[in-house]
Amino acid sequence: MPATPAWPPGSLPRLFIDTALAIDEEIVIDAAQASYLVRVLRLKAGAQVKLFDNRTGEWLAEIAHIGKRDAILRVEGKLRERDDVPDLWLCFAPIKKGRIDWLVEKACELGVARMVPVRTQRTIVDKLKQERLKAHLIEAAEQCERTALPELSELTPLAALLSDWPEDRTLFYAAERGGDSFRAALVAHDGPAAILIGPEGGFTDDEDRAIRALPQTAPVSLGPRILRADTAAAAAISLWMAGRGDWN
């Protein structure tokens, strides 16, 4: 039985290659990527694929050789430059496995430039598997045709995040209560931005006061309903992209 197509008909599969690409260069891909192309997509030598390296942009390549454990791709030409990504960070309290995977995938697809996991008093996850999360980011970027991967920061305590906050970056604080209209806040605050999403159970009163005390904070409302953390992140990113990002 043929494998379910992983890509729309007529399109070429895309792979992230963690090395700078150049025309006529030959790239040896690992067993996992080779198996994906050959066993899942049923591609053969001579088939074309798209590559991106998070450095130079997107390239067209041909499968030059298929081995037992790897494959060789030959870069044929450049397709486009690296994306000019909107300057938006997502700062979020980690949530349980499965939901955090969905969160980082959708944040990548929606176009954020940087993701900052934040430890709060009510954060239920105190350790992150960075490699697993990065793998989800890469897969999302491959599927949504991004050429620039979001930066994934280490888990950062909320106090450290606030103390080191850049003077020129607005922090749109998704407050459960007491936030202004997001649309009005976007009109009032231009330039580099970040969105802060709290943990399941919300921020403590002390944390709420510390966040609001930051001069760059703009408390915003995401509507009359209390949203789950992953839903709130997707909603807030979408609102910012529609008002200030590459959707407007």
Secondary structure, DSSP 8 states (H G I E B T S, - for coil): -----SS-TT---EEE-SS---TT-EEEE-HHHHHIIIIIS---TT-EEEEE-SSS-EEEEEEEEE-SS-EEEEEEEEEE-------EEEEE----TTHHHHHHHHHHHHT-SEEEEEE-TT-S-----HHHHHHHHHHHHHHHT-SS--EE---EEHHHHHHT--TT-EEEEE-SSS-EEHHHHHHH--SSEEEEE--TT---HHHHHHHHHSTTEEEEE--SS---HHHHHHHHHHHHHHHTSTT-
